[in-house]
């Protein structure tokens, strides 16, 4: 079962809200994952043009797995085919990129498997503002699979660049705050258009500067994830694994 709720409350002064709206800024959000593919790319999870002095970014405990044709054109927004999925389940697809969800995959992660020789793209979506929105994109080569684990970390920033949810981003397009929500269920932050983000020096927050690379912040490698995927494929290894 998914046990990773995300909720952040953002407060701002009236002056900051007025200036943001006047300059056409959007509130952008990105969500982190753990995987073993160096080609994984973070996608814009949320672009909100309507906001006020108090704003809540909340993700219910629901996911979808998706596939797209490959290669994806530069600037193309994903996803394409989607299926509701839980942690520990697997989406198996064929040449059309469509398929079915089954049980028995890697615990605490989402597995996407390609049974055809046609290369595809894939990833997972998290629900935000009542709609599933993609948070990452990975290659899904023929007769291969990907194992993706959602991580309770999000990145928030304001930007006046034209942005749509699902678009790929390589660098931060504004000052941001990276929030590790493993130890806090309802984070409180403030934003000032000149002073930036403030999280009261809590250990779960850190500043992100304009132009910082996003992939190291939002795509975490994991040898543990690879081990869990191996054990899911071959449970007999449990009895011989080191303690």
ChimeraX attribute file (.defattr): number of C-alpha atoms within 10 A of each C-alpha:
attribute: neighborCount
match mode: 1-to-1
recipient: residues
	/A:1	12
	/A:2	15
	/A:3	11
	/A:4	17
	/A:5	15
	/A:6	23
	/A:7	19
	/A:8	20
	/A:9	14
	/A:10	21
	/A:11	19
	/A:12	19
	/A:13	14
	/A:14	12
	/A:15	11
	/A:16	17
	/A:17	19
	/A:18	14
	/A:19	12
	/A:20	21
	/A:21	15
	/A:22	9
	/A:23	10
	/A:24	13
	/A:25	20
	/A:26	22
	/A:27	19
	/A:28	23
	/A:29	23
	/A:30	25
	/A:31	28
	/A:32	25
	/A:33	24
	/A:34	19
	/A:35	22
	/A:36	18
	/A:37	16
	/A:38	12
	/A:39	12
	/A:40	21
	/A:41	21
	/A:42	28
	/A:43	29
	/A:44	22
	/A:45	26
	/A:46	28
	/A:47	20
	/A:48	16
	/A:49	14
	/A:50	10
	/A:51	15
	/A:52	16
	/A:53	15
	/A:54	12
	/A:55	15
	/A:56	16
	/A:57	19
	/A:58	16
	/A:59	20
	/A:60	18
	/A:61	15
	/A:62	19
	/A:63	23
	/A:64	21
	/A:65	26
	/A:66	25
	/A:67	28
	/A:68	23
	/A:69	20
	/A:70	14
	/A:71	10
	/A:72	14
	/A:73	8
	/A:74	8
	/A:75	11
	/A:76	11
	/A:77	16
	/A:78	25
	/A:79	25
	/A:80	13
	/A:81	16
	/A:82	22
	/A:83	17
	/A:84	16
	/A:85	23
	/A:86	22
	/A:87	23
	/A:88	21
	/A:89	22
	/A:90	24
	/A:91	25
	/A:92	17
	/A:93	21
	/A:94	17
	/A:95	15
	/A:96	13
	/A:97	24
	/A:98	17
	/A:99	19
	/A:100	12
	/A:101	16
	/A:102	14
	/A:103	12
	/A:104	12
	/A:105	22
	/A:106	24
	/A:107	18
	/A:108	18
	/A:109	24
	/A:110	25
	/A:111	28
	/A:112	24
	/A:113	21
	/A:114	26
	/A:115	16
	/A:116	16
	/A:117	12
	/A:118	16
	/A:119	19
	/A:120	23
	/A:121	21
	/A:122	30
	/A:123	30
	/A:124	28
	/A:125	28
	/A:126	22
	/A:127	19
	/A:128	19
	/A:129	13
	/A:130	10
	/A:131	12
	/A:132	22
	/A:133	22
	/A:134	31
	/A:135	29
	/A:136	29
	/A:137	25
	/A:138	21
	/A:139	24
	/A:140	23
	/A:141	19
	/A:142	16
	/A:143	14
	/A:144	14
	/A:145	19
	/A:146	20
	/A:147	22
	/A:148	27
	/A:149	23
	/A:150	24
	/A:151	19
	/A:152	20
	/A:153	20
	/A:154	23
	/A:155	24
	/A:156	23
	/A:157	24
	/A:158	23
	/A:159	20
	/A:160	16
	/A:161	11
	/A:162	9
	/A:163	17
	/A:164	18
	/A:165	20
	/A:166	24
	/A:167	21
	/A:168	21
	/A:169	17
	/A:170	14
	/A:171	14
	/A:172	20
	/A:173	19
	/A:174	19
	/A:175	18
	/A:176	23
	/A:177	22
	/A:178	22
	/A:179	23
	/A:180	19
	/A:181	20
	/A:182	13
	/A:183	10
	/A:184	14
	/A:185	13
	/A:186	15
	/A:187	20
	/A:188	16
	/A:189	18
	/A:190	18
	/A:191	21
	/A:192	16
	/A:193	16
	/A:194	7
	/A:195	8
	/A:196	16
	/A:197	23
	/A:198	18
	/A:199	18
	/A:200	10
	/A:201	8
	/A:202	12
	/A:203	10
	/A:204	15
	/A:205	21
	/A:206	17
	/A:207	16
	/A:208	20
	/A:209	16
	/A:210	14
	/A:211	12
	/A:212	16
	/A:213	15
	/A:214	20
	/A:215	19
	/A:216	13
	/A:217	18
	/A:218	23
	/A:219	25
	/A:220	18
	/A:221	14
	/A:222	13
	/A:223	11
	/A:224	11
	/A:225	20
	/A:226	16
	/A:227	13
	/A:228	19
	/A:229	21
	/A:230	15
	/A:231	17
	/A:232	17
	/A:233	13
	/A:234	10
	/A:235	11
	/A:236	10
	/A:237	12
	/A:238	13
	/A:239	8
	/A:240	7
	/A:241	9
	/A:242	6
	/A:243	5
